[in-house]
């Protein structure tokens, strides 16, 4: 949780940026959701790298392996 001082600083920074560029308010939610999606993909990739058998099991369940 941000302190009230930090919250005021963020609000002032957003207001100043909005005065310079009117697209800032619309860009902030897009940036937040984009960063969240990237973070989730990175966590999944790290998990699969650390646990390669889980990827193999998922592929077998999805029948992505072609019969030899």
Secondary structure per residue as TSV (DSSP state, phi and psi in degrees):
chain	resnum	aa	ss	phi	psi
A	1	X	-	360.0	133.4
A	2	X	-	-77.8	145.6
A	3	X	-	-72.2	164.2
A	4	X	H	-63.6	-32.5
A	5	X	H	-66.6	-45.7
A	6	X	H	-63.7	-39.5
A	7	X	H	-61.2	-42.8
A	8	X	H	-62.5	-41.0
A	9	X	H	-63.5	-42.4
A	10	X	H	-64.1	-44.9
A	11	X	H	-60.7	-43.7
A	12	X	H	-64.2	-41.0
A	13	X	H	-64.1	-41.5
A	14	X	H	-66.3	-42.0
A	15	X	H	-61.8	-44.0
A	16	X	H	-64.7	-42.0
A	17	X	H	-65.9	-36.3
A	18	X	H	-66.3	-35.5
A	19	X	H	-63.4	-35.4
A	20	X	H	-80.6	-35.7
A	21	X	-	-142.1	112.5
A	22	X	T	-69.5	-9.5
A	23	X	T	-87.1	-6.4
A	24	X	H	-58.1	-48.2
A	25	X	H	-58.0	-37.0
A	26	X	H	-75.4	-29.9
A	27	X	H	-74.2	-30.5
A	28	X	H	-61.6	-49.1
A	29	X	H	-63.5	-37.6
A	30	X	H	-61.9	-43.2
A	31	X	H	-63.6	-42.0
A	32	X	H	-60.5	-49.2
A	33	X	H	-69.5	-34.9
A	34	X	H	-63.8	-47.2
A	35	X	H	-62.5	-38.2
A	36	X	H	-63.9	-42.7
A	37	X	H	-65.0	-42.8
A	38	X	H	-63.2	-42.5
A	39	X	H	-61.5	-41.9
A	40	X	H	-65.1	-40.2
A	41	X	H	-65.2	-38.4
A	42	X	H	-66.8	-39.6
A	43	X	H	-63.5	-44.2
A	44	X	H	-62.3	-44.2
A	45	X	H	-62.1	-43.1
A	46	X	H	-62.6	-42.2
A	47	X	H	-61.3	-45.5
A	48	X	H	-67.2	-32.5
A	49	X	H	-70.2	-35.8
A	50	X	H	-79.5	-26.0
A	51	X	-	-130.1	69.2
A	52	X	H	-61.3	-26.4
A	53	X	H	-64.7	-30.2
A	54	X	H	-64.7	-35.5
A	55	X	H	-68.0	-41.7
A	56	X	H	-62.7	-43.8
A	57	X	H	-64.4	-39.2
A	58	X	H	-63.7	-41.7
A	59	X	H	-64.7	-39.7
A	60	X	H	-65.3	-40.6
A	61	X	H	-65.0	-35.3
A	62	X	H	-86.4	-2.4
A	63	X	T	58.5	43.6
A	64	X	-	-88.0	-15.5
A	65	X	S	-80.5	129.3
A	66	X	-	-79.9	144.2
A	67	X	-	-64.1	143.3
A	68	X	-	-76.2	360.0
